[in-house]
Amino acid sequence: MVFDGLHWYWQPSTFAGCFIFALISLACWGSWSNTAKASSHIPFAVYYLDFSIGLFAVAAVAFLSLGGLVFNDGKMDSSPQEPAGCALKVFAAVGAGTLMNVANVLLVIGIQLAGLAVAFPVGIGLALVLGTVLTFLIDPGPLFSGVALAFLAILCQVKAKLALDEDLRTEKTPTIVGSVREAARAPADDSTRLVEPQAASGMSKQQKALAVCVACGLLMSLWSPLSAYAMSTNSDGKDGYAGLWECSLTPYSTYLLFTAAALASSLFICKLLMDRPLVGERSSFADWKKLTRRDHGYGLAGGAICAVGTLCNLLAGEQIGMALSYAVGQAAPMVATLWGLFYYHEFRGAPKQSMQFVGLMFVLYIGAILLIASSK
């Protein structure tokens, strides 16, 4: 529990507890996209509207209960700089939510275009490296050796997928139609095969997928440093108090603003994607109203899982450093690959070289997490 002078709000206080929360964020971030894959029969923009509602609902419940209705945990003095400082923190939290929301949209589109095994290493890999560096500038911590291993793990993951795709491209049609080998080589779904030829005009599916994933990584790398700034305090060195003054938002209030911005921006993003979809057919808000409870549940569950992961990451980062917590959470491709391997069978019948790189990826990710943990 943390006391701000007037109210109490819940927060893990030990390193072990915070690190467990960081691992929970890893599991949630690597798993929520399964709901998008399961709802492939639903227009993406319609799914994502429910996803945004799920995000905000979890943040609001957490703020009202565990958050104790505490908006900031700074020492409220009479400095004339305080209002401006608080406004900057609010804008940072709102900006983080907006950027993360756009990045999430691009991530899910990338998953639908390329499959989990491509979208996560390219998009999340770029966000891991760039986001950790930027967050380190706001909230320093000795963890770059672990991030380096995680980046190598991402390269192994990419190499494994490229080896699989190359094997699929070069494999000749079997002489016996419907053979066991052909069945074993079939991908779990069309999204795992980025081998279509380039159209006469415009980008191929592979080029479009890579462009979407890179844009996702660039935008996703910005939310963590902005959130770190929203929860940070400046110290003048006197008695440990924040001096001249910028108030510090709590993780709960930061995430409430974060998800409110995400929900507001989703109204515009979803409308745009309904009219000009990058994947699938055109849709409308009327289609959202026609969804069954089960179909609404996919988006709501996806948003709730992602929200739990992000809130756990912020709570852990408040105590052990946002750069460390973010770096652990961004090892989510490891979890996504587990889903791809054992549930979607994206590497079914893969060549030996591909599976060797997958195994090396897991070793590097585990080493990266251990190094990141030991850095504190």
VOBA-1610 file (N, C-alpha, C; in pm, whole numbers, padded with zeros to 5 digits, always signed):
BEGIN
Met+00083-00120+00000Met+00000+00000+00000Met+00087+00125+00000Val+00039+00229-00067Val+00108+00357-00071Val+00015+00465-00019Phe+00067+00556+00065Phe-00012+00664+00125Phe+00035+00796+00069Asp-00057+00877+00014Asp-00019+01005-00047Asp-00039+01123+00047Gly-00074+01097+00170Gly-00101+01204+00266Gly-00248+01216+00299Leu-00334+01169+00208Leu-00478+01174+00229Leu-00544+01038+00205His-00491+00962+00109His-00555+00837+00068His-00452+00726+00056Trp-00505+00604+00054Trp-00421+00487+00031Trp-00454+00428-00106Tyr-00355+00378-00174Tyr-00380+00299-00294Tyr-00281+00184-00298Trp-00323+00075-00364Trp-00244-00048-00360Trp-00135-00047-00465Gln-00016-00099-00426Gln+00095-00110-00520Gln+00197-00208-00464Pro+00255-00295-00547Pro+00358-00387-00496Pro+00480-00308-00451Ser+00542-00351-00343Ser+00653-00273-00286Ser+00787-00345-00290Thr+00787-00478-00300Thr+00913-00553-00302Thr+00958-00576-00447Phe+01087-00599-00464Phe+01137-00626-00599Phe+01076-00753-00656Ala+01064-00857-00572Ala+01007-00983-00619Ala+00864-00964-00668Gly+00784-00889-00590Gly+00645-00865-00629Gly+00637-00785-00758Cys+00722-00683-00770Cys+00720-00600-00891Cys+00765-00680-01012Phe+00864-00767-00993Phe+00912-00846-01106Phe+00807-00946-01152Ile+00731-01000-01058Ile+00621-01089-01094Ile+00518-01014-01177Phe+00491-00889-01139Phe+00398-00807-01215Phe+00450-00782-01355Ala+00581-00760-01368Ala+00640-00740-01500Ala+00624-00866-01585Leu+00638-00984-01522Leu+00619-01110-01594Leu+00473-01130-01634Ile+00380-01084-01549Ile+00239-01091-01584Ile+00212-01006-01708Ser+00276-00888-01712Ser+00257-00803-01830Ser+00311-00872-01955Leu+00422-00943-01941Leu+00479-01019-02053Leu+00377-01121-02104Ala+00317-01196-02012Ala+00220-01300-02051Ala+00096-01239-02116Cys+00048-01129-02061Cys-00073-01066-02116Cys-00047-01005-02253Trp+00064-00935-02266Trp+00096-00873-02395Trp+00120-00977-02504Gly+00170-01093-02466Gly+00193-01198-02564Gly+00070-01281-02594Ser-00040-01257-02522Ser-00157-01345-02535Ser-00283-01275-02587Trp-00297-01145-02561Trp-00425-01081-02593Trp-00458-01083-02742Ser-00356-01086-02826Ser-00380-01083-02970Ser-00448-01211-03021Asn-00450-01315-02939Asn-00523-01436-02978Asn-00672-01408-02997Thr-00725-01312-02921Thr-00867-01280-02937Thr-00894-01217-03073Ala-00795-01140-03124Ala-00810-01082-03258Ala-00807-01192-03364Lys-00720-01289-03344Lys-00711-01399-03439Lys-00837-01484-03435Ala-00893-01504-03315Ala-01014-01584-03301Ala-01136-01513-03360Ser-01130-01381-03371Ser-01243-01303-03422Ser-01221-01259-03566Ser-01147-01339-03642Ser-01115-01302-03780Ser-01239-01290-03869His-01350-01351-03824His-01474-01340-03901His-01545-01207-03877Ile-01496-01128-03782Ile-01554-00999-03749Ile-01471-00890-03814Pro-01533-00789-03873Pro-01453-00677-03926Pro-01360-00621-03818Phe-01237-00597-03856Phe-01137-00557-03757Phe-01177-00431-03680Ala-01228-00330-03750Ala-01265-00205-03685Ala-01375-00228-03581Val-01464-00321-03608Val-01572-00353-03515Val-01514-00422-03392Tyr-01423-00517-03415Tyr-01355-00583-03303Tyr-01281-00481-03217Tyr-01211-00388-03279Tyr-01125-00299-03204Tyr-01203-00198-03120Leu-01324-00167-03162Leu-01407-00079-03080Leu-01437-00146-02946Asp-01471-00274-02948Asp-01491-00348-02823Asp-01362-00360-02744Phe-01252-00379-02814Phe-01122-00387-02749Phe-01094-00261-02668Ser-01121-00145-02725Ser-01096-00018-02656Ser-01187+00000-02536Ile-01309-00048-02548Ile-01401-00042-02434Ile-01350-00130-02321Gly-01299-00249-02355Gly-01243-00338-02255Gly-01124-00277-02184Leu-01037-00207-02260Leu-00924-00138-02200Leu-00969-00039-02093Phe-01062+00049-02132Phe-01105+00155-02041Phe-01179+00099-01920Ala-01259-00005-01941Ala-01336-00062-01830Ala-01244-00114-01719Val-01138-00186-01757Val-01044-00237-01657Val-00973-00123-01586Ala-00930-00021-01662Ala-00861+00093-01601Ala-00951+00167-01503Ala-01079+00184-01540Ala-01172+00256-01452Ala-01199+00177-01324Val-01220+00046-01337Val-01244-00036-01218Val-01121-00035-01128Ala-01003-00045-01185Ala-00881-00045-01106Ala-00861+00087-01034Phe-00890+00199-01101Phe-00874+00331-01040Phe-00973+00350-00925Leu-01094+00302-00943Leu-01198+00320-00841Leu-01177+00229-00720Ser-01111+00116-00740Ser-01094+00021-00630Ser-00951+00023-00577Leu-00860-00045-00643Leu-00721-00051-00596Leu-00653+00085-00598Gly-00693+00171-00690Gly-00631+00302-00700Gly-00673+00400-00594Gly-00777+00369-00519Gly-00820+00455-00409Gly-00860+00595-00449Leu-00896+00616-00577Leu-00935+00748-00628Leu-00824+00852-00613Val-00699+00807-00601Val-00586+00898-00589Val-00537+00933-00728Phe-00534+01062-00761Phe-00493+01104-00895Phe-00343+01125-00905Asn-00282+01187-00803Asn-00137+01204-00807Asn-00081+01177-00669Asp+00047+01138-00664Asp+00109+01105-00536Asp+00224+01200-00506Gly+00217+01319-00563Gly+00321+01418-00538Gly+00296+01496-00411Lys+00397+01568-00365Lys+00383+01655-00250Lys+00326+01788-00296Met+00204+01814-00263Met+00133+01930-00315Met+00174+02055-00239Asp+00268+02131-00294Asp+00308+02255-00230Asp+00250+02372-00307Ser+00293+02490-00275Ser+00233+02610-00331Ser+00313+02667-00446Ser+00401+02588-00504Ser+00483+02637-00613Ser+00397+02681-00730Pro+00424+02797-00791Pro+00345+02840-00906Pro+00366+02752-01028Gln+00470+02667-01027Gln+00494+02580-01141Gln+00411+02452-01135Glu+00348+02429-01023Glu+00277+02303-01005Glu+00165+02282-01107Pro+00072+02378-01131Pro-00035+02354-01227Pro+00018+02320-01366Ala+00118+02394-01413Ala+00174+02367-01545Ala+00239+02229-01548Gly+00309+02196-01438Gly+00373+02065-01432Gly+00272+01953-01437Cys+00163+01967-01364Cys+00059+01864-01364Cys-00005+01853-01503Ala-00026+01965-01567Ala-00086+01962-01701Ala+00003+01886-01798Leu+00134+01905-01788Leu+00227+01834-01876Leu+00219+01684-01851Lys+00206+01645-01724Lys+00196+01502-01692Lys+00067+01442-01750Val-00041+01519-01741Val-00168+01472-01797Val-00157+01457-01948Phe-00098+01558-02013Phe-00082+01551-02159Phe+00006+01433-02198Ala+00108+01405-02116Ala+00197+01292-02145Ala+00120+01160-02139Ala+00035+01144-02036Ala-00044+01021-02023Ala-00143+01006-02137Val-00207+01117-02175Val-00302+01115-02287Val-00230+01084-02418Gly-00113+01146-02437Gly-00035+01119-02558Gly+00011+00975-02565Ala+00051+00919-02449Ala+00094+00779-02445Ala-00020+00686-02488Gly-00140+00714-02438Gly-00254+00630-02474Gly-00291+00640-02621Thr-00284+00760-02676Thr-00317+00778-02817Thr-00218+00707-02908Leu-00087+00724-02879Leu+00016+00661-02961Leu+00011+00509-02949Met-00007+00460-02827Met-00016+00315-02806Met-00137+00258-02879Asn-00245+00334-02882Asn-00366+00287-02948Asn-00345+00270-03098Val-00283+00370-03160Val-00254+00360-03303Val-00159+00243-03329Ala-00057+00228-03242Ala+00038+00118-03258Ala-00031-00017-03245Asn-00126-00028-03152Asn-00198-00155-03134Asn-00281-00188-03257Val-00344-00085-03316Val-00420-00107-03438Val-00329-00164-03546Leu-00213-00103-03561Leu-00118-00149-03662Leu-00067-00290-03630Leu-00050-00320-03500Leu-00004-00453-03461Leu-00104-00561-03500Val-00232-00537-03470Val-00333-00636-03502Val-00347-00652-03654Ile-00338-00541-03727Ile-00341-00549-03873Ile-00220-00630-03923Gly-00104-00604-03861Gly+00015-00679-03898Gly-00001-00827-03871Ile-00066-00862-03760Ile-00092-01003-03728Ile-00181-01067-03834Gln-00283-00994-03876Gln-00375-01048-03976Gln-00307-01061-04113Leu-00214-00972-04143Leu-00143-00977-04270Leu-00031-01080-04270Ala+00041-01091-04155Ala+00165-01166-04153Ala+00168-01283-04056Gly+00077-01288-03961Gly+00083-01393-03859Gly+00163-01347-03738Leu+00142-01415-03626Leu+00207-01377-03501Leu+00359-01382-03511Ala+00411-01479-03583Ala+00555-01501-03584Ala+00631-01392-03659Val+00563-01310-03739Val+00628-01199-03808Val+00595-01066-03741Ala+00466-01045-03711Ala+00422-00916-03657Ala+00488-00885-03524Phe+00501-00985-03438Phe+00559-00958-03306Phe+00709-00929-03310Pro+00789-01008-03378Pro+00932-00976-03377Pro+00966-00845-03445Val+00899-00811-03555Val+00930-00687-03624Val+00875-00567-03546Gly+00745-00569-03516Gly+00684-00456-03447Gly+00731-00442-03303Ile+00718-00550-03226Ile+00755-00546-03085Ile+00906-00538-03068Gly+00981-00601-03160Gly+01127-00596-03151Gly+01179-00454-03163Leu+01128-00381-03261Leu+01169-00241-03276Leu+01126-00159-03155Ala+01006-00184-03105Ala+00958-00111-02988Ala+01043-00143-02865Leu+01088-00267-02853Leu+01171-00308-02740Leu+01299-00227-02734Val+01371-00224-02845Val+01501-00157-02846Val+01486-00006-02834Leu+01408+00053-02924Leu+01394+00199-02923Leu+01322+00247-02798Gly+01216+00176-02757Gly+01139+00216-02639Gly+01221+00209-02512Thr+01304+00104-02499Thr+01388+00091-02379Thr+01491+00202-02372Val+01551+00236-02486Val+01649+00345-02489Val+01584+00477-02450Leu+01468+00506-02506Leu+01399+00632-02475Leu+01354+00636-02330Thr+01301+00523-02280Thr+01258+00517-02140Thr+01377+00531-02047Phe+01491+00474-02086Phe+01613+00485-02005Phe+01652+00632-01986Leu+01627+00716-02085Leu+01661+00859-02074Leu+01576+00928-01969Ile+01452+00877-01949Ile+01362+00933-01848Ile+01386+00868-01712Asp+01406+00738-01714Asp+01417+00660-01589Asp+01532+00562-01603Pro+01658+00604-01578Pro+01776+00521-01606Pro+01779+00392-01525Gly+01846+00292-01583Gly+01865+00164-01516Gly+01965+00080-01593Pro+02047-00001-01525Pro+02153-00079-01591Pro+02101-00209-01652Leu+02041-00204-01772Leu+01978-00324-01825Leu+02007-00348-01972Phe+02105-00280-02028Phe+02124-00288-02173Phe+02175-00425-02219Ser+02248-00498-02134Ser+02293-00631-02173Ser+02173-00724-02194Gly+02073-00712-02108Gly+01952-00793-02123Gly+01874-00756-02248Val+01866-00626-02277Val+01796-00580-02398Val+01868-00630-02523Ala+02001-00631-02518Ala+02079-00680-02632Ala+02047-00828-02659Leu+02038-00908-02552Leu+02004-01049-02570Leu+01862-01064-02626Ala+01770-00981-02577Ala+01632-00987-02626Ala+01627-00952-02775Phe+01708-00855-02815Phe+01711-00819-02956Phe+01766-00934-03041Leu+01869-01001-02991Leu+01922-01118-03062Leu+01815-01228-03070Ala+01735-01241-02966Ala+01627-01340-02967Ala+01527-01307-03077Ile+01498-01179-03094Ile+01405-01137-03199Ile+01461-01168-03337Leu+01592-01146-03355Leu+01654-01178-03482Leu+01645-01328-03511Cys+01661-01410-03407Cys+01648-01555-03424Cys+01506-01591-03464Gln+01409-01523-03404Gln+01270-01550-03436Gln+01241-01515-03582Val+01293-01401-03627Val+01275-01362-03766Val+01341-01464-03859Lys+01463-01506-03823Lys+01535-01603-03905Lys+01459-01735-03913Ala+01399-01776-03803Ala+01322-01901-03803Ala+01204-01891-03899Lys+01135-01777-03896Lys+01019-01760-03985Lys+01061-01749-04130Leu+01173-01679-04157Leu+01222-01668-04294Leu+01262-01804-04349Ala+01325-01887-04264Ala+01364-02021-04308Ala+01241-02105-04341Leu+01135-02089-04262Leu+01011-02162-04288Leu+00948-02116-04418Asp+00941-01984-04439Asp+00882-01931-04562Asp+00961-01972-04685Glu+01094-01972-04672Glu+01178-02012-04784Glu+01154-02158-04820Asp+01138-02242-04717Asp+01111-02383-04740Asp+00977-02402-04810Leu+00879-02321-04772Leu+00747-02329-04834Leu+00752-02284-04980Arg+00834-02183-05008Arg+00842-02130-05145Arg+00910-02229-05240Thr+01015-02293-05190Thr+01097-02375-05278Thr+01051-02520-05288Glu+00963-02559-05198Glu+00917-02698-05200Glu+00837-02726-05326Lys+00868-02835-05396Lys+00798-02871-05519Lys+00667-02942-05485Thr+00573-02934-05577Thr+00445-03001-05559Thr+00468-03152-05551Pro+00417-03218-05450Pro+00439-03362-05435Pro+00371-03440-05547Thr+00429-03555-05579Thr+00373-03637-05687Thr+00242-03701-05647Ile+00224-03727-05521Ile+00100-03787-05472Ile+00016-03677-05409Val-00094-03643-05475Val-00178-03536-05426Val-00238-03575-05292Gly-00237-03480-05198Gly-00295-03506-05067Gly-00206-03590-04980Ser-00077-03594-05008Ser+00014-03673-04928Ser+00023-03622-04786Val+00074-03710-04698Val+00088-03672-04558Val+00183-03554-04545Arg+00291-03550-04626Arg+00389-03441-04616Arg+00324-03308-04653Glu+00243-03308-04760Glu+00178-03183-04801Glu+00085-03133-04692Ala+00013-03226-04628Ala-00078-03186-04520Ala+00000-03130-04404Ala+00114-03191-04374Ala+00195-03144-04261Ala+00256-03009-04289Arg+00282-02977-04419Arg+00345-02851-04451Arg+00247-02737-04456Ala+00116-02766-04462Ala+00018-02661-04475Ala+00020-02571-04354Pro+00024-02437-04372Pro+00023-02346-04258Pro-00111-02347-04188Ala-00110-02301-04062Ala-00234-02301-03984Ala-00341-02215-04048Asp-00301-02105-04113Asp-00394-02019-04183Asp-00316-01939-04285Asp-00387-01869-04373Asp-00320-01797-04481Asp-00235-01683-04429Ser-00261-01634-04308Ser-00186-01521-04256Ser-00041-01555-04226Thr-00006-01685-04221Thr+00131-01723-04190Thr+00216-01739-04314Arg+00159-01719-04433Arg+00233-01739-04557Arg+00243-01606-04631Leu+00359-01541-04622Leu+00380-01414-04689Leu+00457-01438-04820Val+00395-01508-04912Val+00468-01546-05033Val+00393-01506-05160Glu+00292-01423-05151Glu+00218-01389-05272Glu+00300-01296-05360Pro+00287-01307-05493Pro+00363-01220-05581Pro+00316-01077-05573Gln+00404-00986-05616Gln+00370-00845-05614Gln+00267-00816-05721Ala+00169-00735-05684Ala+00066-00698-05780Ala+00124-00602-05882Ala+00050-00583-05992Ala+00098-00494-06097Ala+00116-00354-06045Ser+00035-00311-05951Ser+00048-00179-05892Ser+00029-00191-05742Gly+00098-00107-05668Gly+00087-00110-05523Gly+00183-00210-05461Met+00175-00222-05328Met+00265-00311-05255Met+00210-00452-05249Ser+00301-00548-05240Ser+00260-00686-05216Ser+00213-00699-05072Lys+00153-00813-05041Lys+00108-00837-04905Lys+00226-00835-04808Gln+00339-00891-04851Gln+00457-00895-04765Gln+00509-00755-04737Gln+00518-00671-04840Gln+00567-00535-04821Gln+00473-00455-04733Lys+00343-00471-04756Lys+00245-00400-04674Lys+00256-00443-04528Ala+00271-00574-04505Ala+00280-00626-04369Ala+00403-00570-04297Leu+00518-00571-04364Leu+00641-00520-04303Leu+00631-00371-04273Ala+00571-00293-04365Ala+00555-00150-04344Ala+00467-00122-04223Val+00358-00198-04212Val+00266-00181-04098Val+00337-00216-03967Cys+00416-00323-03966Cys+00483-00366-03844Cys+00592-00268-03801Val+00664-00212-03897Val+00767-00112-03864Val+00702+00013-03805Ala+00594+00061-03867Ala+00524+00178-03814Ala+00472+00150-03673Cys+00423+00028-03651Cys+00377-00014-03518Cys+00489-00002-03416Gly+00607-00053-03450Gly+00720-00050-03357Gly+00764+00092-03323Leu+00767+00181-03423Leu+00808+00319-03399Leu+00713+00389-03303Leu+00583+00373-03325Leu+00485+00440-03240Leu+00479+00376-03101Met+00489+00243-03097Met+00480+00174-02968Met+00599+00207-02878Ser+00711+00243-02937Ser+00829+00275-02857Ser+00813+00404-02777Leu+00711+00485-02808Leu+00697+00616-02746Leu+00610+00616-02621Trp+00523+00515-02606Trp+00428+00523-02494Trp+00495+00505-02359Ser+00596+00420-02350Ser+00661+00395-02221Ser+00736+00518-02169Pro+00818+00586-02250Pro+00883+00707-02198Pro+00783+00815-02159Leu+00673+00827-02232Leu+00572+00926-02195Leu+00506+00889-02062Ser+00476+00761-02044Ser+00416+00716-01918Ser+00515+00733-01802Ala+00643+00704-01828Ala+00745+00723-01724Ala+00753+00869-01682Tyr+00742+00958-01779Tyr+00744+01101-01746Tyr+00622+01140-01664Ala+00504+01086-01700Ala+00381+01120-01627Ala+00389+01079-01481Met+00462+00971-01451Met+00472+00921-01314Met+00599+00967-01242Ser+00683+01046-01311Ser+00811+01086-01253Ser+00797+01211-01168Thr+00895+01233-01079Thr+00902+01355-00999Thr+01040+01414-01014Asn+01048+01544-00999Asn+01177+01612-00999Asn+01217+01640-00855Ser+01341+01621-00824Ser+01388+01644-00687Ser+01489+01757-00682Asp+01475+01844-00584Asp+01574+01951-00567Asp+01679+01914-00463Gly+01668+01788-00413Gly+01769+01741-00320Gly+01745+01780-00175Lys+01633+01841-00144Lys+01604+01884-00007Lys+01508+01785+00059Asp+01561+01711+00152Asp+01479+01620+00232Asp+01407+01516+00147Gly+01457+01492+00026Gly+01395+01390-00057Gly+01264+01432-00120Tyr+01224+01558-00103Tyr+01098+01601-00160Tyr+01118+01653-00302Ala+01012+01644-00380Ala+01016+01702-00513Ala+01002+01852-00496Gly+01098+01920-00541Gly+01105+02062-00517Gly+01038+02148-00618Leu+01075+02221-00694Leu+01015+02322-00780Leu+00893+02279-00852Trp+00821+02239-00904Trp+00744+02124-00884Trp+00654+02076-00999Glu+00671+01952-01022Glu+00583+01882-01116Glu+00518+01766-01041Cys+00386+01767-01035Cys+00320+01659-00962Cys+00341+01527-01035Ser+00331+01419-00960Ser+00354+01285-01015Ser+00222+01208-01015Leu+00176+01166-01131Leu+00054+01087-01140Leu+00080+00946-01088Thr-00022+00885-01029Thr-00010+00746-00987Thr-00021+00655-01110Pro+00023+00530-01100Pro+00004+00437-01214Pro-00142+00422-01253Tyr-00232+00425-01154Tyr-00374+00407-01182Tyr-00431+00526-01258Ser-00399+00649-01214Ser-00451+00766-01284Ser-00385+00781-01421Thr-00257+00746-01429Thr-00190+00750-01559Thr-00260+00658-01658Tyr-00292+00537-01611Tyr-00355+00442-01703Tyr-00501+00476-01731Leu-00568+00541-01636Leu-00705+00586-01663Leu-00706+00688-01776Leu-00615+00786-01769Leu-00604+00884-01877Leu-00559+00817-02007Phe-00467+00725-01994Phe-00415+00649-02107Phe-00528+00581-02184Thr-00612+00506-02112Thr-00718+00430-02179Thr-00833+00519-02225Ala-00856+00630-02153Ala-00959+00724-02198Ala-00919+00784-02333Ala-00791+00818-02346Ala-00741+00870-02474Ala-00750+00763-02582Ala-00720+00638-02545Ala-00728+00528-02641Ala-00871+00508-02690Leu-00967+00513-02597Leu-01107+00494-02636Leu-01155+00608-02724Ala-01120+00732-02688Ala-01161+00848-02768Ala-01102+00841-02909Ser-00975+00809-02918Ser-00911+00803-03050Ser-00963+00685-03131Ser-01008+00579-03063Ser-01060+00462-03135Ser-01186+00495-03214Leu-01264+00589-03166Leu-01385+00627-03239Leu-01350+00679-03378Phe-01242+00759-03385Phe-01199+00813-03514Phe-01125+00706-03596Ile-01038+00629-03528Ile-00961+00527-03598Ile-01053+00420-03656Cys-01148+00374-03576Cys-01239+00270-03622Cys-01327+00319-03737Lys-01371+00444-03730Lys-01451+00500-03840Lys-01368+00504-03967Leu-01242+00544-03956Leu-01154+00548-04073Leu-01133+00409-04131Leu-01110+00310-04043Leu-01087+00174-04090Leu-01215+00109-04141Met-01329+00153-04092Met-01455+00102-04147Met-01474+00147-04291Asp-01439+00274-04317Asp-01456+00329-04452Asp-01345+00287-04547Arg-01220+00277-04494Arg-01104+00240-04577Arg-01024+00130-04509Pro-01077+00009-04506Pro-01009-00101-04433Pro-00880-00142-04502Leu-00776-00165-04421Leu-00651-00221-04475Leu-00661-00372-04491Val-00750-00432-04412Val-00772-00577-04418Val-00923-00601-04418Gly-00971-00685-04509Gly-01112-00721-04508Gly-01202-00621-04578Glu-01332-00636-04553Glu-01434-00556-04620Glu-01472-00432-04539Arg-01542-00341-04605Arg-01593-00222-04536Arg-01697-00263-04432Ser-01710-00181-04328Ser-01806-00209-04222Ser-01861-00076-04170Ser-01941-00083-04066Ser-02001+00038-04008Ser-02032+00014-03862Phe-02068+00122-03792Phe-02106+00109-03651Phe-02232+00024-03637Ala-02314+00019-03743Ala-02432-00066-03739Ala-02393-00213-03727Asp-02279-00250-03788Asp-02232-00389-03775Asp-02192-00420-03631Trp-02138-00320-03562Trp-02102-00340-03421Trp-02226-00368-03336Lys-02333-00298-03365Lys-02457-00317-03290Lys-02518-00456-03314Lys-02489-00514-03428Lys-02548-00643-03464Lys-02470-00763-03410Leu-02354-00738-03349Leu-02272-00850-03299Leu-02344-00927-03190Thr-02317-01056-03185Thr-02368-01138-03075Thr-02285-01112-02949Arg-02333-01159-02837Arg-02258-01141-02712Arg-02122-01210-02721Arg-02119-01324-02786Arg-01993-01396-02801Arg-01893-01315-02882Asp-01941-01255-02991Asp-01852-01176-03074Asp-01805-01049-03004His-01893-00985-02928His-01851-00871-02845His-01745-00916-02745Gly-01760-01039-02696Gly-01669-01088-02594Gly-01525-01098-02640Tyr-01502-01124-02769Tyr-01365-01133-02819Tyr-01291-01001-02797Gly-01352-00891-02840Gly-01287-00762-02826Gly-01275-00719-02681Leu-01381-00739-02604Leu-01378-00700-02463Leu-01272-00779-02387Ala-01263-00909-02415Ala-01162-00991-02348Ala-01021-00950-02389Gly-01002-00923-02518Gly-00871-00879-02564Gly-00828-00750-02498Gly-00920-00654-02489Gly-00889-00528-02422Gly-00860-00546-02275Ala-00938-00633-02209Ala-00917-00656-02066Ala-00782-00720-02039Ile-00744-00818-02122Ile-00614-00885-02103Ile-00500-00787-02124Cys-00510-00707-02230Cys-00406-00608-02257Cys-00400-00504-02145Ala-00516-00464-02094Ala-00520-00363-01987Ala-00454-00415-01860Val-00482-00539-01823Val-00420-00598-01704Val-00269-00599-01721Gly-00222-00638-01839Gly-00079-00641-01864Gly-00014-00504-01855Thr-00076-00404-01916Thr-00017-00270-01915Thr-00019-00209-01775Leu-00129-00229-01702Leu-00136-00176-01566Leu-00033-00243-01477Cys-00015-00373-01490Cys+00088-00443-01412Cys+00227-00389-01446Asn+00249-00356-01573Asn+00377-00303-01615Asn+00402-00166-01554Leu+00299-00082-01548Leu+00313+00051-01488Leu+00334+00042-01337Leu+00261-00048-01272Leu+00276-00065-01128Leu+00416-00114-01093Ala+00467-00208-01170Ala+00603-00257-01147Ala+00705-00148-01175Gly+00684-00075-01286Gly+00778+00030-01324Gly+00786+00144-01225Glu+00677+00171-01154Glu+00678+00278-01054Glu+00781+00251-00945Gln+00805+00122-00915Gln+00894+00087-00806Gln+01034+00045-00853Ile+01042-00033-00961Ile+01172-00085-01002Ile+01229-00015-01125Gly+01155+00082-01176Gly+01202+00157-01292Gly+01125+00117-01417Met+01075+00217-01491Met+00996+00188-01609Met+01077+00120-01718Ala+01205+00157-01730Ala+01287+00095-01835Ala+01300-00055-01812Leu+01323-00096-01686Leu+01336-00237-01655Leu+01205-00311-01676Ser+01096-00255-01623Ser+00966-00319-01636Ser+00925-00331-01783Tyr+00947-00225-01858Tyr+00912-00224-02000Tyr+00992-00328-02077Ala+01122-00338-02047Ala+01207-00434-02117Ala+01162-00577-02092Val+01122-00608-01970Val+01072-00743-01940Val+00942-00769-02015Gly+00850-00675-02008Gly+00721-00692-02075Gly+00733-00708-02224Gln+00831-00640-02283Gln+00846-00645-02427Gln+00913-00774-02476Ala+00937-00868-02386Ala+00976-01003-02428Ala+00853-01084-02466Ala+00740-01017-02483Ala+00614-01081-02519Ala+00620-01168-02644Pro+00707-01138-02744Pro+00713-01228-02860Pro+00741-01373-02824Met+00810-01396-02711Met+00836-01532-02667Met+00704-01604-02638Val+00613-01535-02569Val+00483-01594-02539Val+00401-01610-02666Ala+00406-01509-02753Ala+00331-01518-02879Ala+00380-01635-02963Thr+00510-01660-02962Thr+00564-01772-03037Thr+00517-01906-02980Leu+00506-01914-02846Leu+00452-02035-02785Leu+00311-02063-02836Trp+00229-01958-02844Trp+00095-01975-02900Trp+00103-02020-03045Gly+00193-01955-03122Gly+00207-01992-03262Gly+00253-02135-03281Leu+00341-02181-03193Leu+00396-02316-03203Leu+00294-02423-03166Phe+00234-02408-03049Phe+00156-02518-02992Phe+00006-02507-03014Tyr-00044-02387-03043Tyr-00189-02374-03063Tyr-00224-02355-03210Tyr-00153-02262-03277Tyr-00182-02235-03418Tyr-00099-02321-03513His+00004-02388-03460His+00090-02475-03541His+00151-02401-03660Glu+00196-02278-03635Glu+00254-02199-03743Glu+00386-02257-03792Phe+00453-02340-03711Phe+00579-02401-03752Phe+00563-02551-03776Arg+00441-02592-03805Arg+00415-02734-03829Arg+00495-02781-03951Gly+00571-02888-03933Gly+00649-02940-04043Gly+00765-02851-04084Ala+00808-02760-03997Ala+00916-02667-04031Ala+01048-02741-04047Pro+01139-02687-04128Pro+01270-02751-04143Pro+01351-02743-04015Lys+01454-02826-04006Lys+01537-02833-03886Lys+01599-02699-03852Gln+01647-02625-03953Gln+01710-02496-03928Gln+01614-02399-03861Ser+01489-02399-03906Ser+01389-02310-03849Ser+01367-02341-03701Met+01354-02469-03667Met+01330-02507-03528Met+01452-02481-03441Gln+01572-02491-03497Gln+01692-02458-03421Gln+01693-02312-03380Phe+01652-02225-03471Phe+01646-02082-03439Phe+01536-02052-03339Val+01426-02126-03346Val+01320-02109-03246Val+01372-02146-03108Gly+01442-02258-03097Gly+01499-02299-02968Gly+01598-02198-02915Leu+01686-02146-03004Leu+01783-02045-02962Leu+01713-01918-02916Met+01603-01885-02981Met+01526-01767-02941Met+01479-01778-02796Phe+01426-01895-02758Phe+01379-01913-02621Phe+01494-01902-02521Val+01609-01959-02554Val+01725-01951-02465Val+01767-01806-02445Leu+01771-01730-02554Leu+01812-01590-02546Leu+01712-01506-02468Tyr+01582-01530-02489Tyr+01481-01455-02415Tyr+01490-01482-02264Ile+01506-01608-02229Ile+01518-01641-02087Ile+01643-01577-02028Gly+01753-01583-02101Gly+01874-01515-02056Gly+01856-01367-02043Ala+01782-01307-02136Ala+01759-01163-02131Ala+01679-01125-02006Ile+01577-01203-01976Ile+01496-01173-01856Ile+01578-01186-01730Leu+01663-01289-01722Leu+01748-01306-01605Leu+01848-01191-01590Leu+01906-01147-01701Leu+01999-01035-01697Leu+01930-00906-01655Ile+01811-00883-01711Ile+01734-00764-01675Ile+01700-00764-01527Ala+01663-00882-01476Ala+01629-00892-01333Ala+01752-00866-01246Ser+01866-00922-01286Ser+01987-00906-01204Ser+02043-00764-01210Ser+02002-00685-01312Ser+02053-00549-01324Ser+02004-00460-01211Lys+01899-00501-01142Lys+01844-00420-01031Lys+01890-00475-00898
//
